[in-house]
Amino acid sequence: MKYFLTLLPLSLLLSCNNGNGNETQKQRADSLAREVLEQRLDIRDLANSDHFMYYENTEAQNTTDIKKLAGVEKIKAKVVAYRIYKNLSLENNRYVFKAKSPLELQIPNKIFVSFERAFITSNNNVISSKDSIKLQLPTNFQDSVLTW
């Protein structure tokens, strides 16, 4: 019984988070993004922190063009993109996503999986192409997303 009572708070925490952040984490992410907008926090510091980061905008999740976003959503999307691209490399003309779980990057599972699938699709397109497609990944690409 003692063991069960010890696990109960942990299971409740995990079920509330469900890989996509709980309300407290989301409120903190919103607050930190506002601090960046108000120039009280450097976006690079936030991107390199271990604070959970997400973005909710459905349109934002269906586009790779962060430039179309504004305000807090743009800041949050930049931080998420930075964390993802920081863990991406190009090896033998294939994208290699080094992060194995969204928890490593402190981002929602649904966003992690979306990017992961995009990298797999790109790799599959290269493999199945009759033309020689050359994938590219500029040096320090993750840094450039912070300035868009």
N, C-alpha and C positions, 0 to 999 in steps of 0.2 A: 504494500500500500504506500509506503514511504517513497519507493521508487516511482510509482505512478504520479504522486503529488509533485515530485521533482520534475517530471517530464511534462506535466500539464501546462505550466506557464510557457515552456519552450514550444510545445506544439501549438498553443494559441498564438504565440508570436509568429511562428512560421505560417500558420493558416491565414493570419491577418495580412502578412506580407505577400504571400503567394507568389514570390518572385518578381513582383511588380511594385514593391514599396508600400509601406503602410502610410496612413494619413500623416503621422508625425514626420516621417522621412520626406514626404512630398511637400509639406508645409515648410520644412527646413530648406529643401531644394529651391522652392519659390523665393524664400527670404534671401538665400545666398545669391540667387540670380538678380534679385532687385539690388542687392549691395553692389554687384558688378555694374549694373546700369547706372547706379548713383556714384560710381567711381570710388567706392569705399573698399572694394576688394578687387584684386587683379584677376582677370579671367583665367590666366595661366595657373595661378595658385589654386583656384577652384577646380580647374581641370585635373590638376595633379593631386588633389586631396582625396580622402577616402569617404567623402560625403556622398550619399546616394544622390543620383541625378536622373531625371526623366524628362520627357515632354509628352503632353497629352494631346495636343492638337492633332486631330485625325488627318487633316490635310498635310501637316508636317511629317507624319509618319508614312505618308504615301508619296513623298517627294524626297529626292536627294539634294534638292536645291535649297540650302539653308538661307541663301540670299533673299528668298521670297518671304521669310519669316521676319517678325519684328518683336521688339521688346523682350520680355522675360522668356518667351518661348524660343526666341532666337538664341539667347544666351544658353539656355538649357540644351538646345539641340547642338550648339557648338561644342559644349562640354562633353556631351555623349559621343559626338563624332570624333572628337580629339581622342577620347579614351579608346574607342574602337580602332581608329587608324594608327594609334600608337602601338597597337598589338597586331598590326598587319605588316607582312613583308612579301616580297616577290622573290620566289625561288624557282628556277627552271621554268620561267614563264607561267607560273601558277601563283595565285594569291594564297598565302598561308596565314590563317588567322590563329594566332598563338593563344589567345584566351580560350579557356575551355568551359567557362561558365559566366553568366552575368554577374555573379557575386564577386568574381575577381575584379570586375570593372565598376562595381556598384551602380549598375544600370538595370532597367527592367528586362525580364526574360523575353517579352514579346519584341522589344527592340533588338536585343542581342540576336535572337533567332532570325529576325528579318534581315539584318546585315549578314549574318552567317550564310543564309540562303542565297543572298545576292552574290557573295564571293564564290560559292559553289557553282551557281549558274554561270558566272563569268568564266570560271575554269572549265566547265563543261562545254561552253561555247567555243573556247579555244581548242579543246580536244576534238570536238566534232566538226570543226570548220575545215573546209577544203582549201581555204586560203590560209596563208600564214599570218595569223593575228598575233601581234606583239603587245602584250599587256605592259602597262606602265604604272609606276608608282614613284612620283617625284621624291627626292630626298627630303626628309623631314616634312612630309605632306601633312602630318597631324598638326604641325604648327600653323600651317596656312589656314586651316579651318577656323582658327581662333580670330583671324583678322578679317574674315569675309563680312 
